């Protein structure tokens, strides 16, 4: 083997998504979306639907949607 040949290495990939400057919750959501095989936006929609369903089962009424500020 000469100096120009490269030894094949197996790539090591950590299962963690640590994004500098972002919250731990965001990193956990990205990791969960990747594990579920869906995009981040689809995962957040599924997560919101589950939260609304749990709220309805617990209190018997639907969650009120938050109003956006028109600033």
PDB file with SEQRES, HELIX, SHEET and CRYST1 records, atoms N, CA, C and O in Angstrom:
SEQRES   1 A   71  UNK UNK UNK UNK UNK UNK UNK UNK UNK UNK UNK UNK UNK          
SEQRES   2 A   71  UNK UNK UNK UNK UNK UNK UNK UNK UNK UNK UNK UNK UNK          
SEQRES   3 A   71  UNK UNK UNK UNK UNK UNK UNK UNK UNK UNK UNK UNK UNK          
SEQRES   4 A   71  UNK UNK UNK UNK UNK UNK UNK UNK UNK UNK UNK UNK UNK          
SEQRES   5 A   71  UNK UNK UNK UNK UNK UNK UNK UNK UNK UNK UNK UNK UNK          
SEQRES   6 A   71  UNK UNK UNK UNK UNK UNK                                      
HELIX    1 AA1 UNK A   24  UNK A   36  1                                  13    
HELIX    2 AA2 UNK A   40  UNK A   59  1                                  20    
CRYST1    1.000    1.000    1.000  90.00  90.00  90.00 P 1           1          
ATOM      1  N   UNK A   1       0.849  -1.179   0.000  1.00  0.00           N  
ATOM      2  CA  UNK A   1       0.000   0.000   0.000  1.00  0.00           C  
ATOM      3  C   UNK A   1       0.891   1.238   0.000  1.00  0.00           C  
ATOM      4  O   UNK A   1       1.823   1.354   0.796  1.00  0.00           O  
ATOM      5  N   UNK A   2       0.589   2.138  -0.890  1.00  0.00           N  
ATOM      6  CA  UNK A   2       1.376   3.366  -0.931  1.00  0.00           C  
ATOM      7  C   UNK A   2       0.634   4.487  -0.197  1.00  0.00           C  
ATOM      8  O   UNK A   2      -0.450   4.267   0.343  1.00  0.00           O  
ATOM      9  N   UNK A   3       1.201   5.646  -0.181  1.00  0.00           N  
ATOM     10  CA  UNK A   3       0.646   6.770   0.564  1.00  0.00           C  
ATOM     11  C   UNK A   3      -0.651   7.314  -0.034  1.00  0.00           C  
ATOM     12  O   UNK A   3      -1.394   8.018   0.651  1.00  0.00           O  
ATOM     13  N   UNK A   4      -0.934   6.999  -1.300  1.00  0.00           N  
ATOM     14  CA  UNK A   4      -2.104   7.562  -1.953  1.00  0.00           C  
ATOM     15  C   UNK A   4      -3.349   6.692  -1.821  1.00  0.00           C  
ATOM     16  O   UNK A   4      -4.451   7.145  -2.130  1.00  0.00           O  
ATOM     17  N   UNK A   5      -3.195   5.477  -1.377  1.00  0.00           N  
ATOM     18  CA  UNK A   5      -4.342   4.606  -1.196  1.00  0.00           C  
ATOM     19  C   UNK A   5      -4.993   4.890   0.154  1.00  0.00           C  
ATOM     20  O   UNK A   5      -4.313   5.137   1.150  1.00  0.00           O  
ATOM     21  N   UNK A   6      -6.289   4.851   0.163  1.00  0.00           N  
ATOM     22  CA  UNK A   6      -7.034   5.141   1.377  1.00  0.00           C  
ATOM     23  C   UNK A   6      -7.604   3.838   1.925  1.00  0.00           C  
ATOM     24  O   UNK A   6      -8.188   3.044   1.189  1.00  0.00           O  
ATOM     25  N   UNK A   7      -7.429   3.636   3.191  1.00  0.00           N  
ATOM     26  CA  UNK A   7      -7.971   2.459   3.839  1.00  0.00           C  
ATOM     27  C   UNK A   7      -9.474   2.663   4.013  1.00  0.00           C  
ATOM     28  O   UNK A   7      -9.889   3.674   4.581  1.00  0.00           O  
ATOM     29  N   UNK A   8     -10.293   1.738   3.543  1.00  0.00           N  
ATOM     30  CA  UNK A   8     -11.744   1.925   3.700  1.00  0.00           C  
ATOM     31  C   UNK A   8     -12.142   1.842   5.169  1.00  0.00           C  
ATOM     32  O   UNK A   8     -11.806   0.892   5.876  1.00  0.00           O  
ATOM     33  N   UNK A   9     -12.860   2.858   5.600  1.00  0.00           N  
ATOM     34  CA  UNK A   9     -13.334   2.919   6.981  1.00  0.00           C  
ATOM     35  C   UNK A   9     -14.848   2.866   6.977  1.00  0.00           C  
ATOM     36  O   UNK A   9     -15.503   3.368   6.064  1.00  0.00           O  
ATOM     37  N   UNK A  10     -15.370   2.271   7.974  1.00  0.00           N  
ATOM     38  CA  UNK A  10     -16.802   2.261   8.139  1.00  0.00           C  
ATOM     39  C   UNK A  10     -17.212   3.565   8.805  1.00  0.00           C  
ATOM     40  O   UNK A  10     -16.652   3.946   9.833  1.00  0.00           O  
ATOM     41  N   UNK A  11     -18.188   4.249   8.220  1.00  0.00           N  
ATOM     42  CA  UNK A  11     -18.619   5.527   8.775  1.00  0.00           C  
ATOM     43  C   UNK A  11     -19.345   5.302  10.085  1.00  0.00           C  
ATOM     44  O   UNK A  11     -20.187   4.411  10.200  1.00  0.00           O  
ATOM     45  N   UNK A  12     -19.016   6.104  11.056  1.00  0.00           N  
ATOM     46  CA  UNK A  12     -19.671   6.049  12.352  1.00  0.00           C  
ATOM     47  C   UNK A  12     -20.666   7.198  12.418  1.00  0.00           C  
ATOM     48  O   UNK A  12     -20.316   8.358  12.202  1.00  0.00           O  
ATOM     49  N   UNK A  13     -21.876   6.863  12.712  1.00  0.00           N  
ATOM     50  CA  UNK A  13     -22.890   7.905  12.823  1.00  0.00           C  
ATOM     51  C   UNK A  13     -23.556   7.782  14.176  1.00  0.00           C  
ATOM     52  O   UNK A  13     -24.084   6.731  14.538  1.00  0.00           O  
ATOM     53  N   UNK A  14     -23.522   8.844  14.891  1.00  0.00           N  
ATOM     54  CA  UNK A  14     -24.173   8.861  16.190  1.00  0.00           C  
ATOM     55  C   UNK A  14     -25.668   9.034  15.977  1.00  0.00           C  
ATOM     56  O   UNK A  14     -26.093   9.712  15.042  1.00  0.00           O  
ATOM     57  N   UNK A  15     -26.442   8.438  16.821  1.00  0.00           N  
ATOM     58  CA  UNK A  15     -27.886   8.527  16.722  1.00  0.00           C  
ATOM     59  C   UNK A  15     -28.441   9.821  17.290  1.00  0.00           C  
ATOM     60  O   UNK A  15     -29.656  10.018  17.301  1.00  0.00           O  
ATOM     61  N   UNK A  16     -27.589  10.690  17.753  1.00  0.00           N  
ATOM     62  CA  UNK A  16     -28.039  11.925  18.384  1.00  0.00           C  
ATOM     63  C   UNK A  16     -27.968  13.091  17.411  1.00  0.00           C  
ATOM     64  O   UNK A  16     -27.066  13.167  16.576  1.00  0.00           O  
ATOM     65  N   UNK A  17     -28.903  13.972  17.527  1.00  0.00           N  
ATOM     66  CA  UNK A  17     -28.901  15.210  16.759  1.00  0.00           C  
ATOM     67  C   UNK A  17     -28.678  16.344  17.752  1.00  0.00           C  
ATOM     68  O   UNK A  17     -29.613  16.773  18.429  1.00  0.00           O  
ATOM     69  N   UNK A  18     -27.497  16.808  17.836  1.00  0.00           N  
ATOM     70  CA  UNK A  18     -27.198  17.942  18.705  1.00  0.00           C  
ATOM     71  C   UNK A  18     -26.918  19.141  17.811  1.00  0.00           C  
ATOM     72  O   UNK A  18     -25.880  19.209  17.152  1.00  0.00           O  
ATOM     73  N   UNK A  19     -27.837  20.069  17.795  1.00  0.00           N  
ATOM     74  CA  UNK A  19     -27.701  21.255  16.968  1.00  0.00           C  
ATOM     75  C   UNK A  19     -27.268  22.388  17.884  1.00  0.00           C  
ATOM     76  O   UNK A  19     -28.011  22.750  18.796  1.00  0.00           O  
ATOM     77  N   UNK A  20     -26.104  22.948  17.672  1.00  0.00           N  
ATOM     78  CA  UNK A  20     -25.633  24.022  18.546  1.00  0.00           C  
ATOM     79  C   UNK A  20     -26.593  25.211  18.528  1.00  0.00           C  
ATOM     80  O   UNK A  20     -27.010  25.671  17.466  1.00  0.00           O  
ATOM     81  N   UNK A  21     -26.931  25.693  19.705  1.00  0.00           N  
ATOM     82  CA  UNK A  21     -27.795  26.863  19.838  1.00  0.00           C  
ATOM     83  C   UNK A  21     -29.278  26.550  19.838  1.00  0.00           C  
ATOM     84  O   UNK A  21     -30.090  27.466  19.962  1.00  0.00           O  
ATOM     85  N   UNK A  22     -29.663  25.274  19.700  1.00  0.00           N  
ATOM     86  CA  UNK A  22     -31.074  24.907  19.685  1.00  0.00           C  
ATOM     87  C   UNK A  22     -31.442  24.179  20.972  1.00  0.00           C  
ATOM     88  O   UNK A  22     -30.577  23.670  21.685  1.00  0.00           O  
ATOM     89  N   UNK A  23     -32.727  24.140  21.251  1.00  0.00           N  
ATOM     90  CA  UNK A  23     -33.184  23.526  22.487  1.00  0.00           C  
ATOM     91  C   UNK A  23     -33.090  22.002  22.403  1.00  0.00           C  
ATOM     92  O   UNK A  23     -33.037  21.419  21.320  1.00  0.00           O  
ATOM     93  N   UNK A  24     -33.072  21.392  23.560  1.00  0.00           N  
ATOM     94  CA  UNK A  24     -33.025  19.932  23.637  1.00  0.00           C  
ATOM     95  C   UNK A  24     -34.315  19.347  23.076  1.00  0.00           C  
ATOM     96  O   UNK A  24     -34.286  18.306  22.419  1.00  0.00           O  
ATOM     97  N   UNK A  25     -35.450  20.006  23.328  1.00  0.00           N  
ATOM     98  CA  UNK A  25     -36.741  19.515  22.834  1.00  0.00           C  
ATOM     99  C   UNK A  25     -36.767  19.457  21.313  1.00  0.00           C  
ATOM    100  O   UNK A  25     -37.280  18.494  20.743  1.00  0.00           O  
ATOM    101  N   UNK A  26     -36.222  20.470  20.648  1.00  0.00           N  
ATOM    102  CA  UNK A  26     -36.168  20.470  19.188  1.00  0.00           C  
ATOM    103  C   UNK A  26     -35.329  19.303  18.688  1.00  0.00           C  
ATOM    104  O   UNK A  26     -35.713  18.625  17.735  1.00  0.00           O  
ATOM    105  N   UNK A  27     -34.202  19.069  19.317  1.00  0.00           N  
ATOM    106  CA  UNK A  27     -33.337  17.959  18.920  1.00  0.00           C  
ATOM    107  C   UNK A  27     -34.044  16.622  19.124  1.00  0.00           C  
ATOM    108  O   UNK A  27     -33.902  15.719  18.300  1.00  0.00           O  
ATOM    109  N   UNK A  28     -34.798  16.484  20.207  1.00  0.00           N  
ATOM    110  CA  UNK A  28     -35.540  15.246  20.462  1.00  0.00           C  
ATOM    111  C   UNK A  28     -36.646  15.056  19.431  1.00  0.00           C  
ATOM    112  O   UNK A  28     -36.886  13.934  18.985  1.00  0.00           O  
ATOM    113  N   UNK A  29     -37.328  16.142  19.043  1.00  0.00           N  
ATOM    114  CA  UNK A  29     -38.384  16.045  18.040  1.00  0.00           C  
ATOM    115  C   UNK A  29     -37.813  15.657  16.678  1.00  0.00           C  
ATOM    116  O   UNK A  29     -38.415  14.854  15.965  1.00  0.00           O  
ATOM    117  N   UNK A  30     -36.681  16.206  16.315  1.00  0.00           N  
ATOM    118  CA  UNK A  30     -36.038  15.857  15.046  1.00  0.00           C  
ATOM    119  C   UNK A  30     -35.632  14.390  15.059  1.00  0.00           C  
ATOM    120  O   UNK A  30     -35.818  13.683  14.068  1.00  0.00           O  
ATOM    121  N   UNK A  31     -35.083  13.936  16.164  1.00  0.00           N  
ATOM    122  CA  UNK A  31     -34.677  12.539  16.291  1.00  0.00           C  
ATOM    123  C   UNK A  31     -35.888  11.612  16.179  1.00  0.00           C  
ATOM    124  O   UNK A  31     -35.818  10.580  15.512  1.00  0.00           O  
ATOM    125  N   UNK A  32     -36.999  11.974  16.831  1.00  0.00           N  
ATOM    126  CA  UNK A  32     -38.209  11.150  16.792  1.00  0.00           C  
ATOM    127  C   UNK A  32     -38.824  11.133  15.397  1.00  0.00           C  
ATOM    128  O   UNK A  32     -39.322  10.098  14.953  1.00  0.00           O  
ATOM    129  N   UNK A  33     -38.794  12.272  14.700  1.00  0.00           N  
ATOM    130  CA  UNK A  33     -39.315  12.331  13.334  1.00  0.00           C  
ATOM    131  C   UNK A  33     -38.493  11.434  12.412  1.00  0.00           C  
ATOM    132  O   UNK A  33     -39.045  10.741  11.557  1.00  0.00           O  
ATOM    133  N   UNK A  34     -37.190  11.452  12.585  1.00  0.00           N  
ATOM    134  CA  UNK A  34     -36.318  10.610  11.771  1.00  0.00           C  
ATOM    135  C   UNK A  34     -36.588   9.135  12.062  1.00  0.00           C  
ATOM    136  O   UNK A  34     -36.608   8.318  11.142  1.00  0.00           O  
ATOM    137  N   UNK A  35     -36.795   8.790  13.323  1.00  0.00           N  
ATOM    138  CA  UNK A  35     -37.073   7.404  13.690  1.00  0.00           C  
ATOM    139  C   UNK A  35     -38.420   6.944  13.137  1.00  0.00           C  
ATOM    140  O   UNK A  35     -38.584   5.774  12.788  1.00  0.00           O  
ATOM    141  N   UNK A  36     -39.388   7.866  13.055  1.00  0.00           N  
ATOM    142  CA  UNK A  36     -40.708   7.529  12.521  1.00  0.00           C  
ATOM    143  C   UNK A  36     -40.709   7.490  10.999  1.00  0.00           C  
ATOM    144  O   UNK A  36     -41.643   6.962  10.394  1.00  0.00           O  
ATOM    145  N   UNK A  37     -39.679   8.040  10.380  1.00  0.00           N  
ATOM    146  CA  UNK A  37     -39.576   8.024   8.928  1.00  0.00           C  
ATOM    147  C   UNK A  37     -40.413   9.084   8.242  1.00  0.00           C  
ATOM    148  O   UNK A  37     -40.782   8.924   7.079  1.00  0.00           O  
ATOM    149  N   UNK A  38     -40.720  10.170   8.946  1.00  0.00           N  
ATOM    150  CA  UNK A  38     -41.501  11.266   8.369  1.00  0.00           C  
ATOM    151  C   UNK A  38     -40.720  12.566   8.527  1.00  0.00           C  
ATOM    152  O   UNK A  38     -39.717  12.627   9.239  1.00  0.00           O  
ATOM    153  N   UNK A  39     -41.202  13.601   7.847  1.00  0.00           N  
ATOM    154  CA  UNK A  39     -40.530  14.898   7.968  1.00  0.00           C  
ATOM    155  C   UNK A  39     -40.867  15.535   9.311  1.00  0.00           C  
ATOM    156  O   UNK A  39     -41.781  15.094  10.007  1.00  0.00           O  
ATOM    157  N   UNK A  40     -40.129  16.560   9.659  1.00  0.00           N  
ATOM    158  CA  UNK A  40     -40.330  17.242  10.937  1.00  0.00           C  
ATOM    159  C   UNK A  40     -41.730  17.857  11.011  1.00  0.00           C  
ATOM    160  O   UNK A  40     -42.388  17.760  12.046  1.00  0.00           O  
ATOM    161  N   UNK A  41     -42.187  18.477   9.943  1.00  0.00           N  
ATOM    162  CA  UNK A  41     -43.501  19.109   9.928  1.00  0.00           C  
ATOM    163  C   UNK A  41     -44.630  18.109  10.100  1.00  0.00           C  
ATOM    164  O   UNK A  41     -45.584  18.367  10.835  1.00  0.00           O  
ATOM    165  N   UNK A  42     -44.530  16.976   9.431  1.00  0.00           N  
ATOM    166  CA  UNK A  42     -45.546  15.934   9.560  1.00  0.00           C  
ATOM    167  C   UNK A  42     -45.549  15.396  10.985  1.00  0.00           C  
ATOM    168  O   UNK A  42     -46.610  15.162  11.563  1.00  0.00           O  
ATOM    169  N   UNK A  43     -44.365  15.201  11.548  1.00  0.00           N  
ATOM    170  CA  UNK A  43     -44.265  14.701  12.917  1.00  0.00           C  
ATOM    171  C   UNK A  43     -44.897  15.676  13.908  1.00  0.00           C  
ATOM    172  O   UNK A  43     -45.598  15.254  14.828  1.00  0.00           O  
ATOM    173  N   UNK A  44     -44.654  16.976  13.730  1.00  0.00           N  
ATOM    174  CA  UNK A  44     -45.234  17.952  14.644  1.00  0.00           C  
ATOM    175  C   UNK A  44     -46.760  17.977  14.522  1.00  0.00           C  
ATOM    176  O   UNK A  44     -47.452  18.194  15.516  1.00  0.00           O  
ATOM    177  N   UNK A  45     -47.292  17.758  13.316  1.00  0.00           N  
ATOM    178  CA  UNK A  45     -48.739  17.663  13.141  1.00  0.00           C  
ATOM    179  C   UNK A  45     -49.310  16.462  13.865  1.00  0.00           C  
ATOM    180  O   UNK A  45     -50.368  16.549  14.488  1.00  0.00           O  
ATOM    181  N   UNK A  46     -48.604  15.328  13.783  1.00  0.00           N  
ATOM    182  CA  UNK A  46     -49.050  14.120  14.488  1.00  0.00           C  
ATOM    183  C   UNK A  46     -48.993  14.337  15.992  1.00  0.00           C  
ATOM    184  O   UNK A  46     -49.887  13.905  16.719  1.00  0.00           O  
ATOM    185  N   UNK A  47     -47.953  14.999  16.456  1.00  0.00           N  
ATOM    186  CA  UNK A  47     -47.782  15.259  17.887  1.00  0.00           C  
ATOM    187  C   UNK A  47     -48.907  16.173  18.400  1.00  0.00           C  
ATOM    188  O   UNK A  47     -49.435  15.961  19.491  1.00  0.00           O  
ATOM    189  N   UNK A  48     -49.264  17.185  17.609  1.00  0.00           N  
ATOM    190  CA  UNK A  48     -50.338  18.102  17.993  1.00  0.00           C  
ATOM    191  C   UNK A  48     -51.683  17.376  18.026  1.00  0.00           C  
ATOM    192  O   UNK A  48     -52.493  17.610  18.923  1.00  0.00           O  
ATOM    193  N   UNK A  49     -51.919  16.504  17.061  1.00  0.00           N  
ATOM    194  CA  UNK A  49     -53.173  15.749  17.029  1.00  0.00           C  
ATOM    195  C   UNK A  49     -53.295  14.847  18.257  1.00  0.00           C  
ATOM    196  O   UNK A  49     -54.371  14.727  18.843  1.00  0.00           O  
ATOM    197  N   UNK A  50     -52.189  14.217  18.640  1.00  0.00           N  
ATOM    198  CA  UNK A  50     -52.212  13.374  19.826  1.00  0.00           C  
ATOM    199  C   UNK A  50     -52.488  14.189  21.083  1.00  0.00           C  
ATOM    200  O   UNK A  50     -53.221  13.745  21.967  1.00  0.00           O  
ATOM    201  N   UNK A  51     -51.902  15.381  21.164  1.00  0.00           N  
ATOM    202  CA  UNK A  51     -52.122  16.244  22.328  1.00  0.00           C  
ATOM    203  C   UNK A  51     -53.592  16.680  22.402  1.00  0.00           C  
ATOM    204  O   UNK A  51     -54.177  16.713  23.485  1.00  0.00           O  
ATOM    205  N   UNK A  52     -54.187  17.014  21.246  1.00  0.00           N  
ATOM    206  CA  UNK A  52     -55.589  17.417  21.230  1.00  0.00           C  
ATOM    207  C   UNK A  52     -56.498  16.259  21.635  1.00  0.00           C  
ATOM    208  O   UNK A  52     -57.485  16.454  22.345  1.00  0.00           O  
ATOM    209  N   UNK A  53     -56.157  15.051  21.176  1.00  0.00           N  
ATOM    210  CA  UNK A  53     -56.968  13.888  21.512  1.00  0.00           C  
ATOM    211  C   UNK A  53     -56.897  13.579  23.008  1.00  0.00           C  
ATOM    212  O   UNK A  53     -57.915  13.259  23.622  1.00  0.00           O  
ATOM    213  N   UNK A  54     -55.715  13.671  23.591  1.00  0.00           N  
ATOM    214  CA  UNK A  54     -55.560  13.445  25.029  1.00  0.00           C  
ATOM    215  C   UNK A  54     -56.331  14.488  25.833  1.00  0.00           C  
ATOM    216  O   UNK A  54     -56.953  14.157  26.842  1.00  0.00           O  
ATOM    217  N   UNK A  55     -56.295  15.731  25.397  1.00  0.00           N  
ATOM    218  CA  UNK A  55     -57.013  16.804  26.079  1.00  0.00           C  
ATOM    219  C   UNK A  55     -58.519  16.542  26.041  1.00  0.00           C  
ATOM    220  O   UNK A  55     -59.215  16.740  27.036  1.00  0.00           O  
ATOM    221  N   UNK A  56     -59.019  16.094  24.878  1.00  0.00           N  
ATOM    222  CA  UNK A  56     -60.447  15.823  24.739  1.00  0.00           C  
ATOM    223  C   UNK A  56     -60.870  14.661  25.640  1.00  0.00           C  
ATOM    224  O   UNK A  56     -61.936  14.705  26.254  1.00  0.00           O  
ATOM    225  N   UNK A  57     -60.030  13.620  25.717  1.00  0.00           N  
ATOM    226  CA  UNK A  57     -60.350  12.481  26.574  1.00  0.00           C  
ATOM    227  C   UNK A  57     -60.339  12.879  28.046  1.00  0.00           C  
ATOM    228  O   UNK A  57     -61.140  12.380  28.837  1.00  0.00           O  
ATOM    229  N   UNK A  58     -59.432  13.776  28.407  1.00  0.00           N  
ATOM    230  CA  UNK A  58     -59.296  14.176  29.802  1.00  0.00           C  
ATOM    231  C   UNK A  58     -60.401  15.125  30.257  1.00  0.00           C  
ATOM    232  O   UNK A  58     -60.970  14.950  31.335  1.00  0.00           O  
ATOM    233  N   UNK A  59     -60.708  16.142  29.426  1.00  0.00           N  
ATOM    234  CA  UNK A  59     -61.645  17.182  29.840  1.00  0.00           C  
ATOM    235  C   UNK A  59     -62.995  17.128  29.137  1.00  0.00           C  
ATOM    236  O   UNK A  59     -63.935  17.778  29.595  1.00  0.00           O  
ATOM    237  N   UNK A  60     -63.131  16.389  28.056  1.00  0.00           N  
ATOM    238  CA  UNK A  60     -64.399  16.275  27.352  1.00  0.00           C  
ATOM    239  C   UNK A  60     -64.738  17.447  26.456  1.00  0.00           C  
ATOM    240  O   UNK A  60     -65.850  17.510  25.930  1.00  0.00           O  
ATOM    241  N   UNK A  61     -63.827  18.366  26.266  1.00  0.00           N  
ATOM    242  CA  UNK A  61     -64.023  19.489  25.347  1.00  0.00           C  
ATOM    243  C   UNK A  61     -62.786  19.605  24.462  1.00  0.00           C  
ATOM    244  O   UNK A  61     -61.707  19.124  24.810  1.00  0.00           O  
ATOM    245  N   UNK A  62     -62.963  20.248  23.322  1.00  0.00           N  
ATOM    246  CA  UNK A  62     -61.836  20.434  22.410  1.00  0.00           C  
ATOM    247  C   UNK A  62     -60.962  21.597  22.862  1.00  0.00           C  
ATOM    248  O   UNK A  62     -61.430  22.527  23.518  1.00  0.00           O  
ATOM    249  N   UNK A  63     -59.700  21.525  22.502  1.00  0.00           N  
ATOM    250  CA  UNK A  63     -58.777  22.610  22.835  1.00  0.00           C  
ATOM    251  C   UNK A  63     -59.142  23.848  22.035  1.00  0.00           C  
ATOM    252  O   UNK A  63     -59.554  23.757  20.878  1.00  0.00           O  
ATOM    253  N   UNK A  64     -58.989  24.989  22.655  1.00  0.00           N  
ATOM    254  CA  UNK A  64     -59.213  26.236  21.935  1.00  0.00           C  
ATOM    255  C   UNK A  64     -57.936  26.593  21.205  1.00  0.00           C  
ATOM    256  O   UNK A  64     -56.837  26.471  21.746  1.00  0.00           O  
ATOM    257  N   UNK A  65     -58.097  27.032  19.976  1.00  0.00           N  
ATOM    258  CA  UNK A  65     -56.927  27.418  19.196  1.00  0.00           C  
ATOM    259  C   UNK A  65     -56.464  28.794  19.638  1.00  0.00           C  
ATOM    260  O   UNK A  65     -57.267  29.680  19.929  1.00  0.00           O  
ATOM    261  N   UNK A  66     -55.182  28.946  19.679  1.00  0.00           N  
ATOM    262  CA  UNK A  66     -54.620  30.229  20.087  1.00  0.00           C  
ATOM    263  C   UNK A  66     -54.742  31.229  18.959  1.00  0.00           C  
ATOM    264  O   UNK A  66     -54.555  30.897  17.788  1.00  0.00           O  
ATOM    265  N   UNK A  67     -55.058  32.458  19.328  1.00  0.00           N  
ATOM    266  CA  UNK A  67     -55.134  33.523  18.341  1.00  0.00           C  
ATOM    267  C   UNK A  67     -53.749  34.101  18.122  1.00  0.00           C  
ATOM    268  O   UNK A  67     -52.977  34.268  19.067  1.00  0.00           O  
ATOM    269  N   UNK A  68     -53.448  34.397  16.898  1.00  0.00           N  
ATOM    270  CA  UNK A  68     -52.160  35.005  16.577  1.00  0.00           C  
ATOM    271  C   UNK A  68     -52.253  36.519  16.743  1.00  0.00           C  
ATOM    272  O   UNK A  68     -53.276  37.134  16.443  1.00  0.00           O  
ATOM    273  N   UNK A  69     -51.191  37.085  17.215  1.00  0.00           N  
ATOM    274  CA  UNK A  69     -51.147  38.542  17.327  1.00  0.00           C  
ATOM    275  C   UNK A  69     -50.931  39.131  15.948  1.00  0.00           C  
ATOM    276  O   UNK A  69     -50.137  38.615  15.161  1.00  0.00           O  
ATOM    277  N   UNK A  70     -51.632  40.206  15.659  1.00  0.00           N  
ATOM    278  CA  UNK A  70     -51.532  40.843  14.351  1.00  0.00           C  
ATOM    279  C   UNK A  70     -50.479  41.947  14.383  1.00  0.00           C  
ATOM    280  O   UNK A  70     -50.721  43.046  13.884  1.00  0.00           O  
ATOM    281  N   UNK A  71     -49.318  41.668  14.962  1.00  0.00           N  
ATOM    282  CA  UNK A  71     -48.290  42.694  15.035  1.00  0.00           C  
ATOM    283  C   UNK A  71     -47.412  42.666  13.831  1.00  0.00           C  
ATOM    284  O   UNK A  71     -46.485  43.468  13.724  1.00  0.00           O  
TER     285      UNK A  71                                                      
END                                                                             
